[in-house]
Amino acid sequence: MHKEYEVIKAKAHPLGVCFQQEGLHIAAVCTNQPGSKDSDEFGIILYDRKHKDGIRIPFPKESRVGDAYGMLLKGYHDRTCSYLLCCGDQVWQDPYCKRLENASKYGVPRVTMPRCMVQDTDYDWESDRALELPYEDMVIYALHVRGFTKHRSSGVKYKGTYLGITEKISYLKELGITSLLLMPAYEFDEVMAQESIQKPMTMEQAVASYRQPLPQTGAGSSDVLPEESACKVNYWGYQKGLYYIPKSGYAYGKDAATEYRDMVKTLHTNGIEVMMQFYFPAEIGAAQMLEILKYWVLEYHIDGFHVMGVDLPIGMFAKEPFLSRTKILTTQQYSPVSTDYMALPRRIGLLDEGFMYDMRRALKSDDNMINPLLFRVRNNCSETGCINYIAKWDGMRLADLVSYDHKHNEMNGEDNRDGTDYNCSWNCGVEGKSRRKNITDLRLRQMKNALTLVFLSQGTPLLYSGDEFGNSQEGNNNPYCQDNAVGWVKWNYSAEGRELFQYTKMLVALRREHPVLHSGEPLKGMDYLSCGYPDISFHGKEAWRPEASPAVRSVGIMYCGYYGVTEGHRDDTLFYIGINLHWKTRSLGLPQLPKGKTWTLYASTKLEEKPGGGEPEEACLEKETSDTLQEIDISPRTVVIYMVQGCKEAASDYGKGKKGRYE
């Protein structure tokens, strides 16, 4: 017994360290270090004002339950204390700790192991709560917390931090974003040891690699990490970490937990959800995963998670009552009739790369892609969310998909052997940057085509930060270690970037304002309202007769707005999306409308001015539209959007500016 406290046996649950009325309760598991399981020396090293070099306190042997131990330091109430777990010469951080002290700046090798501390739970959430947006109403915006605002062109004060994200809220609202998806922002050691980077790494290897806890030889001792010049940064963060703690390197000040909570609360106030990615290696058990997710919902008001790893217990997450209103995104496939979903419909969101690859292949005019394209446009599910994207965190950026035929990962230092070779990209005639107007115009059009396919398909669109204005990674499709301008978002975009941003903003608004473009139920392709049109229909050179031979690269898609309900009333707008991904002009048939209704061209991905000047193409096409129009000609590699004239106006600010249709 010590003078200031008494060590007594206690329950080995809940795991972690917390203050109770009687004193400091400690519960930990002795399976984290090799050779420690059967040792009788398992305990903690406690640091406080009286024990600056640390004092070892072993767990009472009789407190052991399986591999878990518990004890109470009765009478101990020093809330400034810190601790590490120890067993013999092994010292490591508590994987269940909720707070760290002396965390270093991002990218700086840690000289000593940061000690664990007891969480301060005194935070005023006021009336904050999860927003609980349904999948059909979401527009997901994925970003890297540091890379989103770290570049000098970001225009924010607190670059590369949680505060930097809040400074961009007005931008996110202008774009129409409803939900943020953060790449890993739990505490992890981003500095990789040199020996871990000698061999080339694929995306999967980069995700699987992580630093083991730093061994020490006793209380107060500190082995030093390799010199900075011998280290490489895991910029992405797909690795094991301290899962209960927001990453300190992404905070401007010393209190990362408070900054993270402030960010979430401010985003919620502005109607924006916050979700985060968690990567779990095989050694993290299902029960621990579940506790981690529940903790972030309770302590950080997270709206959802993208869980990553192998053989994840998605069914367990779906059945957990505590997560019944929390979104779980995953790439794992489950049957939509599984009992996992019976009580909790549309809690699970499926990230299917099939949409990405099918749309990329269609975009670059591969053979036999009309049927896959139409399947992806219509694909939706009542039981789960369907997340659509054409570019995401790993792989090529949208701008690089239309600028590079091959990956260019030389800066990673692995002889361009890392990263996937299957990109389904097309450089539009020139590899890399080009000033040729015909090339830059075609690339801009192709990016607009890609975004139109994402936002006017059923399911939930996902946009990676910077793609809305053509941010480039210079052809690097695996920038896991690029904590620099390659991996960061560059905000000093060109005139083409401004044009692309305005077009993206229009698509988001168009989708938001018309329910038939974001249905919560699968569209049937039937006229079940007896209104004269099915909810969705496909068209070829002749209306109502789509063609799907291998050489066909054009198709028309009509959405009937009568099947969308807004504020209790059925929307009366019909949309026709004409897609021509051929390198030559193609004709498509327009369905005939009731008397007095006319088709009007609302948007086109082709630039307004014809080569050599002259009247804008949109104006020419609009002159041709009428209630008897049966066919339209669509320029090569162009997508057009028609709507019925005289119906509810979509995206009200679109097309009213003086500088062009999108401004």
DODRENKE-352946 format. One line per 10 residues: for each residue y, z negated, x of C-alpha. Coordinates in Angstrom, 2 decimals, always signed. Layout:
! residues N
Y:Z:X | ... .
! end
This chain:
! residues 663
+0.00:+0.00:+0.00 | +3.46:+0.94:+1.26 | +6.49:-1.19:+0.62 | +8.29:+1.52:-1.36 | +5.29:+2.70:-3.43 | +1.63:+2.12:-4.28 | -1.00:+4.89:-4.07 | -3.31:+4.77:-7.07 | -5.85:+7.11:-8.62 | -4.48:+9.46:-11.29 .
-5.58:+12.39:-13.42 | -5.95:+15.67:-11.53 | -3.99:+17.47:-14.24 | -1.56:+19.12:-14.62 | -1.67:+20.67:-11.16 | +1.53:+20.38:-9.17 | +3.97:+17.56:-8.53 | +6.26:+15.92:-11.07 | +8.12:+12.68:-11.58 | +6.91:+10.35:-14.32 .
+8.27:+7.04:-15.50 | +5.86:+5.18:-13.21 | +6.54:+7.29:-10.13 | +5.54:+10.58:-8.46 | +2.41:+12.24:-9.87 | +0.57:+14.67:-7.55 | -2.36:+16.90:-8.47 | -3.73:+19.60:-6.17 | -6.79:+21.74:-5.43 | -8.56:+21.68:-2.07 .
-9.86:+25.24:-1.98 | -6.89:+27.03:-0.49 | -7.78:+26.87:+3.21 | -10.99:+27.83:+5.05 | -13.15:+24.83:+5.87 | -11.09:+22.38:+3.84 | -13.29:+22.04:+0.76 | -15.65:+19.35:+2.02 | -13.15:+17.45:+4.13 | -12.26:+13.84:+3.41 .
-8.76:+14.29:+4.81 | -7.18:+16.21:+1.93 | -3.75:+14.93:+1.03 | -0.04:+15.63:+1.27 | +2.64:+15.32:+3.90 | +5.62:+13.67:+2.23 | +9.13:+14.15:+3.63 | +12.10:+12.09:+2.52 | +15.05:+10.18:+3.91 | +12.78:+7.48:+5.34 .
+10.13:+9.88:+6.62 | +12.03:+12.81:+8.07 | +9.05:+13.84:+10.21 | +6.67:+13.43:+7.30 | +4.01:+10.90:+6.39 | +0.42:+11.82:+5.52 | -0.92:+10.42:+2.27 | -4.59:+11.20:+1.50 | -5.82:+11.54:-2.06 | -8.09:+8.73:-3.28 .
-11.66:+10.02:-3.05 | -12.51:+8.66:-6.49 | -9.83:+10.86:-8.07 | -11.72:+14.06:-7.31 | -12.78:+16.24:-10.27 | -14.48:+19.35:-8.95 | -12.10:+20.57:-6.28 | -9.04:+18.97:-7.88 | -7.51:+15.65:-6.84 | -4.85:+13.45:-8.38 .
-2.80:+10.43:-7.37 | +0.29:+8.53:-8.42 | +2.83:+7.12:-5.96 | +3.70:+4.22:-8.22 | +7.28:+3.07:-7.85 | +8.38:+6.16:-5.89 | +11.48:+7.87:-7.32 | +13.21:+9.71:-4.45 | +14.00:+13.06:-6.11 | +15.20:+14.55:-2.82 .
+11.69:+14.45:-1.36 | +9.67:+17.47:-0.27 | +6.02:+17.95:+0.63 | +3.22:+20.15:+1.96 | -0.52:+19.99:+1.38 | -2.75:+19.22:+4.34 | -6.37:+18.88:+5.35 | -7.13:+18.14:+8.99 | -5.07:+20.56:+11.08 | -4.50:+22.88:+8.12 .
-1.12:+22.71:+6.38 | -0.07:+24.93:+3.50 | +2.30:+25.21:+0.58 | +1.21:+24.03:-2.84 | +0.50:+27.18:-4.90 | +1.50:+25.20:-7.99 | +4.88:+24.06:-6.66 | +7.94:+24.89:-8.74 | +10.68:+24.75:-6.11 | +11.21:+25.32:-2.37 .
+13.72:+23.97:+0.13 | +15.31:+25.84:+3.03 | +14.14:+29.28:+1.95 | +15.42:+31.89:+4.41 | +17.49:+34.98:+3.73 | +15.71:+38.15:+2.71 | +13.99:+39.99:+5.56 | +14.50:+37.21:+8.12 | +11.26:+35.86:+9.65 | +10.71:+32.24:+8.73 .
+10.66:+29.93:+11.72 | +9.16:+27.06:+9.73 | +7.23:+26.93:+6.52 | +9.54:+26.08:+3.61 | +8.53:+22.79:+2.03 | +7.75:+22.32:-1.62 | +10.01:+20.25:-3.84 | +9.89:+18.79:-7.32 | +11.45:+20.98:-9.98 | +14.74:+20.05:-11.57 .
+14.28:+20.97:-15.23 | +17.79:+20.04:-16.35 | +19.08:+23.41:-17.63 | +21.01:+24.08:-20.81 | +19.54:+27.16:-22.50 | +21.85:+26.60:-25.46 | +20.50:+28.71:-28.35 | +18.73:+31.27:-26.14 | +15.39:+32.62:-27.25 | +13.16:+35.65:-26.67 .
+14.44:+38.80:-28.42 | +10.99:+39.97:-29.62 | +11.89:+43.65:-29.88 | +9.06:+45.85:-31.21 | +7.74:+48.51:-28.85 | +9.09:+51.35:-30.98 | +12.67:+50.07:-30.56 | +12.48:+49.53:-26.81 | +13.89:+51.57:-23.96 | +12.46:+50.06:-20.76 .
+14.45:+50.23:-17.52 | +12.42:+49.32:-14.42 | +14.25:+48.14:-11.31 | +13.94:+46.36:-7.99 | +16.18:+43.28:-8.07 | +17.46:+43.81:-4.54 | +17.48:+47.61:-4.45 | +19.30:+47.98:-7.78 | +22.68:+46.80:-6.45 | +22.25:+46.39:-2.68 .
+23.83:+49.74:-1.72 | +27.54:+49.59:-0.93 | +28.22:+52.12:-3.70 | +26.95:+49.76:-6.42 | +30.45:+48.37:-6.95 | +29.29:+44.81:-7.57 | +30.35:+41.63:-5.78 | +26.94:+39.99:-5.48 | +24.91:+42.87:-4.07 | +21.12:+42.74:-4.19 .
+20.91:+39.59:-6.33 | +20.25:+38.31:-9.82 | +24.01:+38.03:-10.23 | +24.30:+41.69:-9.26 | +22.16:+42.61:-12.26 | +24.44:+40.71:-14.62 | +27.41:+42.59:-13.17 | +25.75:+45.82:-14.30 | +25.23:+44.72:-17.91 | +28.06:+46.90:-19.24 .
+26.43:+49.91:-17.54 | +23.02:+49.07:-19.02 | +24.51:+48.74:-22.49 | +26.38:+52.02:-22.14 | +23.13:+53.74:-21.23 | +21.38:+52.12:-24.19 | +18.79:+50.03:-22.34 | +17.01:+47.35:-24.40 | +14.52:+45.90:-21.90 | +14.49:+45.36:-18.14 .
+11.25:+45.38:-16.16 | +11.73:+43.67:-12.80 | +9.50:+44.44:-9.86 | +8.01:+41.21:-8.41 | +10.69:+38.52:-8.24 | +8.50:+35.47:-7.71 | +8.58:+33.82:-4.28 | +6.71:+35.82:-1.64 | +7.01:+36.30:+2.13 | +8.32:+39.83:+2.51 .
+8.04:+39.82:+6.32 | +4.68:+41.29:+7.31 | +3.01:+40.48:+10.62 | +2.64:+43.38:+13.05 | -1.13:+43.28:+13.00 | -1.13:+43.95:+9.27 | +0.70:+47.26:+9.65 | -1.19:+48.97:+12.46 | -3.34:+51.05:+10.12 | -1.96:+53.55:+7.60 .
-1.57:+52.04:+4.12 | -1.99:+53.74:+0.79 | -0.23:+52.37:-2.29 | -3.34:+50.35:-3.13 | -3.51:+48.93:+0.41 | +0.17:+48.03:+0.33 | -0.38:+46.18:-2.92 | -3.44:+44.37:-1.54 | -1.85:+43.27:+1.75 | -0.12:+39.91:+1.98 .
+0.56:+37.21:+4.57 | -1.74:+34.23:+4.69 | -0.06:+30.80:+4.65 | +1.26:+29.86:+8.07 | -1.07:+27.36:+9.83 | +0.44:+24.28:+11.46 | -1.10:+21.66:+13.69 | +0.23:+18.50:+12.11 | +3.09:+16.85:+10.32 | +6.40:+18.27:+11.35 .
+4.96:+20.93:+13.64 | +5.97:+24.59:+13.21 | +4.31:+27.69:+14.57 | +6.72:+30.60:+14.86 | +6.28:+33.95:+13.15 | +6.41:+37.13:+15.26 | +9.82:+38.30:+16.44 | +11.85:+40.34:+13.98 | +11.33:+43.51:+16.00 | +7.56:+43.14:+15.55 .
+7.76:+42.77:+11.78 | +7.91:+45.07:+8.81 | +9.24:+44.25:+5.36 | +7.13:+44.47:+2.21 | +10.07:+45.60:+0.12 | +8.06:+46.09:-3.08 | +6.50:+42.62:-3.13 | +3.07:+43.47:-4.56 | +1.34:+40.56:-2.88 | +0.23:+37.01:-3.35 .
+3.01:+34.46:-3.54 | +4.26:+31.21:-5.00 | +4.06:+32.39:-8.57 | +6.03:+29.59:-10.25 | +9.26:+30.14:-8.30 | +11.93:+32.88:-8.57 | +12.41:+34.61:-5.22 | +15.12:+32.85:-3.24 | +15.93:+36.00:-1.24 | +17.24:+37.60:-4.44 .
+19.67:+34.75:-5.15 | +23.28:+34.66:-3.96 | +23.35:+30.89:-3.64 | +20.77:+28.24:-2.80 | +19.59:+27.61:-6.36 | +17.47:+30.66:-7.23 | +15.99:+29.04:-10.34 | +19.38:+28.47:-11.96 | +20.61:+31.96:-11.03 | +17.49:+33.50:-12.53 .
+17.91:+31.51:-15.75 | +21.59:+32.45:-15.92 | +20.62:+36.11:-15.56 | +18.05:+35.92:-18.36 | +20.37:+34.04:-20.70 | +23.24:+36.46:-20.09 | +21.03:+39.50:-20.62 | +19.66:+37.99:-23.84 | +23.20:+37.36:-25.06 | +23.82:+41.08:-24.58 .
+20.67:+42.09:-26.43 | +18.57:+43.00:-23.37 | +15.04:+41.70:-22.80 | +13.69:+40.63:-19.40 | +10.13:+41.38:-18.29 | +8.65:+41.01:-14.81 | +5.74:+42.34:-12.77 | +3.11:+39.96:-11.40 | +0.49:+41.06:-8.90 | -2.66:+38.89:-8.86 .
-5.26:+39.38:-6.10 | -8.91:+38.66:-6.79 | -8.78:+35.02:-5.65 | -6.34:+34.04:-8.40 | -8.44:+32.74:-11.30 | -7.96:+33.69:-14.93 | -6.92:+30.19:-15.94 | -4.27:+30.07:-13.22 | -2.90:+33.46:-14.25 | -2.58:+32.24:-17.81 .
-0.78:+29.06:-16.74 | +1.66:+31.10:-14.64 | +2.58:+33.38:-17.54 | +2.97:+30.44:-19.92 | +5.19:+28.65:-17.42 | +7.58:+31.61:-17.10 | +7.83:+31.94:-20.87 | +8.62:+28.23:-21.20 | +10.86:+27.68:-18.17 | +12.51:+31.09:-17.75 .
+12.39:+32.54:-21.30 | +10.69:+35.73:-20.09 | +10.11:+38.34:-22.82 | +7.11:+40.01:-21.21 | +5.01:+40.71:-18.15 | +3.48:+43.67:-16.39 | +0.32:+42.14:-14.92 | -1.24:+43.97:-11.98 | -4.55:+43.47:-10.19 | -8.26:+44.08:-10.69 .
-10.29:+42.94:-13.72 | -7.40:+41.08:-15.31 | -8.24:+38.88:-18.34 | -6.04:+40.84:-20.76 | -8.12:+39.65:-23.71 | -7.43:+36.04:-22.73 | -3.70:+36.73:-22.56 | -3.76:+38.46:-25.94 | -5.53:+35.55:-27.64 | -3.28:+32.84:-26.16 .
-1.11:+31.40:-29.00 | +1.59:+30.45:-26.51 | +2.02:+34.16:-25.67 | +1.74:+35.44:-29.24 | +5.31:+36.80:-29.12 | +5.28:+37.85:-25.47 | +4.67:+41.43:-24.35 | +1.84:+42.05:-21.87 | +1.99:+45.43:-20.09 | -1.10:+46.66:-18.29 .
-2.86:+49.77:-17.02 | -6.26:+48.46:-18.13 | -7.72:+50.34:-21.08 | -9.15:+48.57:-24.12 | -10.48:+49.82:-27.42 | -7.73:+49.60:-30.06 | -10.25:+48.07:-32.48 | -11.05:+45.24:-30.07 | -10.86:+41.76:-31.59 | -8.42:+40.92:-28.80 .
-5.73:+42.61:-30.85 | -6.70:+41.61:-34.38 | -4.39:+38.61:-34.63 | -1.69:+39.85:-32.28 | -0.87:+43.49:-33.01 | +1.27:+45.37:-30.50 | +1.54:+42.52:-28.01 | -0.26:+44.64:-25.41 | +1.53:+47.67:-23.94 | -0.54:+50.30:-22.13 .
+0.97:+52.06:-19.11 | -1.01:+55.29:-18.96 | -0.43:+57.61:-16.00 | -1.95:+60.40:-18.08 | +1.44:+61.03:-19.70 | +3.13:+61.22:-16.29 | +0.71:+63.71:-14.76 | +0.32:+65.88:-17.86 | +4.07:+66.18:-18.30 | +4.64:+66.86:-14.60 .
+2.10:+69.67:-14.65 | +3.60:+71.13:-17.80 | +7.09:+70.87:-16.30 | +6.13:+72.95:-13.28 | +4.48:+75.57:-15.50 | +0.79:+75.01:-14.77 | -1.73:+76.89:-16.90 | -3.38:+75.42:-19.96 | -0.93:+72.54:-20.51 | +0.30:+73.04:-24.10 .
-2.50:+71.03:-25.71 | -2.11:+68.08:-23.28 | +1.66:+68.20:-23.80 | +1.34:+68.04:-27.58 | -1.17:+65.21:-27.35 | +1.21:+63.17:-25.19 | +4.20:+63.87:-27.45 | +2.34:+62.61:-30.50 | +0.27:+59.84:-28.90 | +0.97:+56.43:-30.39 .
-1.05:+53.44:-31.52 | -0.67:+50.81:-34.24 | -2.47:+48.09:-32.28 | -0.87:+48.50:-28.83 | +2.32:+49.83:-27.33 | +2.13:+53.18:-25.52 | +4.50:+53.29:-22.52 | +5.59:+56.79:-21.43 | +7.19:+57.71:-18.11 | +7.41:+60.68:-15.77 .
+8.44:+58.64:-12.70 | +8.12:+54.95:-11.89 | +8.34:+52.40:-9.06 | +5.70:+54.01:-6.84 | +5.60:+57.75:-6.32 | +8.39:+60.29:-6.26 | +11.72:+59.76:-7.97 | +12.68:+62.20:-10.73 | +15.11:+64.02:-8.43 | +12.42:+64.36:-5.76 .
+9.92:+65.80:-8.25 | +12.15:+68.87:-8.49 | +13.18:+68.95:-4.81 | +9.98:+68.49:-2.78 | +6.55:+70.11:-2.87 | +5.16:+67.50:-0.48 | +5.70:+63.83:+0.32 | +7.97:+62.95:+3.23 | +7.03:+59.43:+4.28 | +7.73:+59.80:+8.00 .
+10.17:+56.87:+7.95 | +7.30:+54.54:+7.04 | +5.98:+54.94:+10.59 | +2.49:+56.02:+9.55 | +2.61:+59.73:+10.45 | +3.10:+60.65:+6.80 | -0.50:+59.67:+6.05 | +0.35:+56.94:+3.54 | +1.08:+57.56:-0.13 | -0.64:+59.90:-2.53 .
-0.84:+63.65:-1.92 | -1.16:+64.30:-5.67 | +2.43:+64.43:-6.88 | +2.46:+67.44:-9.26 | +5.95:+68.24:-8.00 | +7.81:+71.54:-7.49 | +10.80:+72.05:-5.20 | +12.34:+74.88:-7.27 | +12.22:+77.23:-4.28 | +13.60:+75.15:-1.39 .
+12.08:+72.06:+0.22 | +14.61:+69.23:+0.19 | +18.37:+69.34:-0.21 | +20.06:+72.61:-1.07 | +23.59:+73.81:-1.82 | +22.50:+77.04:-3.46 | +23.87:+76.96:-6.99 | +20.89:+78.65:-8.58 | +18.62:+75.99:-7.02 | +20.81:+73.01:-7.95 .
+21.25:+74.33:-11.50 | +17.50:+74.78:-11.93 | +16.78:+71.30:-10.59 | +19.29:+69.75:-12.97 | +17.73:+71.65:-15.86 | +14.24:+70.53:-14.86 | +15.33:+66.89:-14.72 | +16.84:+67.22:-18.19 | +13.62:+68.84:-19.40 | +11.61:+65.93:-18.01 .
+13.81:+63.28:-19.63 | +13.73:+65.13:-22.96 | +9.93:+65.08:-22.90 | +9.96:+61.32:-22.23 | +12.56:+60.27:-24.80 | +11.57:+62.61:-27.63 | +7.88:+61.72:-27.47 | +6.41:+58.96:-29.58 | +5.65:+55.71:-27.77 | +8.03:+53.66:-25.64 .
+10.08:+55.40:-22.91 | +10.29:+53.87:-19.44 | +13.03:+54.93:-17.05 | +13.17:+53.92:-13.39 | +16.60:+52.84:-12.17 | +18.68:+55.68:-10.77 | +16.60:+58.47:-12.29 | +19.20:+58.81:-15.04 | +21.64:+60.26:-12.49 | +19.26:+61.82:-9.97 .
+18.90:+59.13:-7.31 | +16.68:+60.36:-4.45 | +14.30:+58.72:-1.99 | +14.42:+61.83:+0.23 | +10.88:+62.79:-0.70 | +9.32:+59.41:+0.17 | +6.68:+58.64:-2.45 | +5.57:+55.32:-0.95 | +8.73:+53.44:+0.19 | +7.03:+50.03:+0.08 .
+8.72:+49.06:+3.38 | +12.08:+50.83:+2.96 | +14.64:+48.05:+2.48 | +17.47:+50.50:+3.12 | +19.27:+53.45:+1.54 | +15.93:+55.22:+1.02 | +14.64:+52.51:-1.30 | +17.97:+51.42:-2.80 | +19.80:+53.00:-5.72 | +22.78:+55.06:-4.51 .
+25.55:+54.94:-7.10 | +27.87:+57.52:-5.52 | +26.25:+60.35:-7.42 | +27.44:+63.95:-7.69 | +28.85:+66.00:-10.55 | +25.27:+66.99:-11.40 | +24.42:+63.29:-11.47 | +27.22:+62.58:-13.93 | +26.04:+65.45:-16.12 | +22.47:+64.09:-16.03 .
+23.67:+60.58:-16.89 | +25.57:+61.81:-19.93 | +22.55:+63.80:-21.06 | +20.28:+60.76:-20.64 | +22.70:+58.59:-22.59 | +22.67:+61.17:-25.40 | +18.85:+61.16:-25.53 | +18.73:+57.36:-25.74 | +21.28:+57.33:-28.56 | +19.55:+60.16:-30.43 .
+16.24:+58.33:-30.27 | +17.78:+55.02:-31.34 | +19.63:+56.44:-34.35 | +16.70:+58.34:-35.87 | +13.59:+56.31:-36.76 | +11.28:+59.33:-36.95 | +11.80:+59.77:-33.20 | +10.43:+56.27:-32.51 | +7.90:+55.44:-35.18 | +5.97:+52.18:-35.12 .
+2.93:+53.93:-36.57 | +1.11:+57.08:-35.40 | +2.48:+60.20:-37.07 | -0.14:+61.88:-39.25 | +0.88:+65.54:-39.12 | +0.67:+65.55:-42.93 | +3.09:+65.85:-45.85 | +2.00:+62.57:-47.41 | +5.44:+62.09:-49.08 | +5.21:+65.51:-50.81 .
+8.66:+66.34:-49.46 | +7.70:+69.82:-48.28 | +7.22:+68.99:-44.58 | +4.75:+66.92:-42.55 | +6.11:+64.08:-40.43 | +5.41:+66.10:-37.27 | +4.42:+69.75:-36.92 | +3.95:+72.29:-34.11 | +5.10:+75.91:-33.96 | +4.63:+79.00:-31.84 .
+6.19:+82.45:-31.89 | +5.65:+82.21:-35.61 | +6.57:+79.02:-37.42 | +3.60:+76.79:-38.29 | +1.32:+78.69:-35.88 | +1.27:+77.01:-32.46 | -0.39:+78.89:-29.62 | -2.46:+77.11:-27.02 | -4.05:+79.74:-24.78 | -4.01:+79.01:-21.01 .
-1.03:+81.32:-20.41 | +1.19:+79.82:-23.14 | +4.05:+77.65:-21.90 | +6.27:+77.38:-24.97 | +6.01:+75.43:-28.20 | +8.18:+74.12:-31.02 | +7.95:+70.56:-32.34 | +9.52:+69.57:-35.66 | +10.14:+65.99:-36.73 | +10.89:+65.46:-40.42 .
+13.39:+62.64:-40.82 | +12.29:+61.81:-44.35 | +9.48:+59.80:-42.75 | +11.89:+57.51:-40.93 | +13.51:+54.59:-42.75 | +16.95:+53.23:-41.81 | +18.26:+50.12:-43.58 | +15.96:+50.75:-46.52 | +16.91:+54.41:-46.88 | +14.99:+57.45:-45.70 .
+16.77:+59.45:-43.02 | +17.40:+63.05:-44.12 | +17.64:+64.70:-40.69 | +15.11:+67.24:-39.45 | +14.73:+67.95:-35.74 | +13.27:+70.98:-34.01 | +12.58:+70.69:-30.28 | +12.03:+74.09:-28.71 | +10.24:+73.86:-25.35 | +10.03:+76.86:-23.03 .
+8.57:+75.96:-19.63 | +7.91:+79.61:-18.75 | +9.90:+81.44:-16.08 | +10.84:+84.09:-18.64 | +12.67:+83.93:-21.97 | +10.34:+83.20:-24.87 | +10.74:+83.29:-28.66 | +9.78:+80.54:-31.08 | +9.69:+80.52:-34.87 | +11.91:+78.11:-36.79 .
+10.58:+76.71:-40.06 | +12.52:+77.81:-43.12 | +14.76:+75.20:-44.72 | +15.71:+74.54:-48.34 | +18.63:+76.52:-49.69 | +21.96:+75.30:-48.38 | +20.50:+73.74:-45.22 | +20.87:+75.35:-41.78 | +19.55:+74.74:-38.31 | +22.26:+73.98:-35.73 .
+21.77:+73.72:-32.01 | +22.55:+70.15:-31.01 | +21.65:+70.18:-27.31 | +20.22:+72.40:-24.59 | +19.07:+71.56:-21.09 | +20.51:+74.86:-19.84 | +24.02:+74.67:-18.38 | +26.70:+75.70:-20.85 | +28.30:+78.44:-18.80 | +26.37:+81.67:-18.33 .
+26.08:+83.00:-14.78 | +29.31:+84.85:-14.01 | +31.25:+83.09:-16.77 | +31.54:+84.14:-20.38 | +30.93:+82.39:-23.65 | +28.76:+79.22:-23.55 | +25.16:+79.92:-24.46 | +25.11:+77.16:-27.04 | +27.99:+78.78:-28.90 | +26.15:+82.11:-28.97 .
+23.01:+80.49:-30.33 | +24.89:+78.50:-32.95 | +26.37:+81.72:-34.33 | +22.86:+82.98:-34.95 | +21.62:+79.97:-36.92 | +21.38:+80.25:-40.68 | +19.17:+79.31:-43.58 | +17.21:+82.55:-43.12 | +16.76:+82.37:-39.34 | +13.09:+82.80:-38.47 .
+13.11:+83.07:-34.67 | +15.09:+81.87:-31.65 | +15.06:+83.00:-28.04 | +14.91:+80.20:-25.47 | +15.95:+80.75:-21.88 | +13.46:+80.21:-19.03 | +12.59:+76.58:-18.25 | +14.78:+75.26:-21.05 | +14.40:+72.73:-23.85 | +16.64:+72.96:-26.92 .
+17.20:+70.45:-29.70 | +18.08:+71.71:-33.18 | +18.99:+69.52:-36.12 | +19.82:+70.28:-39.74 | +23.52:+70.90:-40.27 | +25.28:+68.59:-42.71 | +22.83:+65.71:-42.30 | +23.47:+62.37:-40.69 | +25.21:+62.84:-37.35 | +23.20:+61.69:-34.33 .
+24.56:+60.02:-31.20 | +28.07:+60.03:-32.65 | +30.00:+60.23:-29.38 | +27.95:+63.14:-28.07 | +29.74:+66.46:-27.72 | +33.24:+65.23:-28.56 | +34.74:+65.05:-25.10 | +37.06:+67.57:-23.50 | +35.09:+68.18:-20.31 | +31.84:+69.39:-21.77 .
+29.13:+68.82:-24.29 | +27.82:+65.66:-22.63 | +31.09:+63.94:-21.75 .
! end
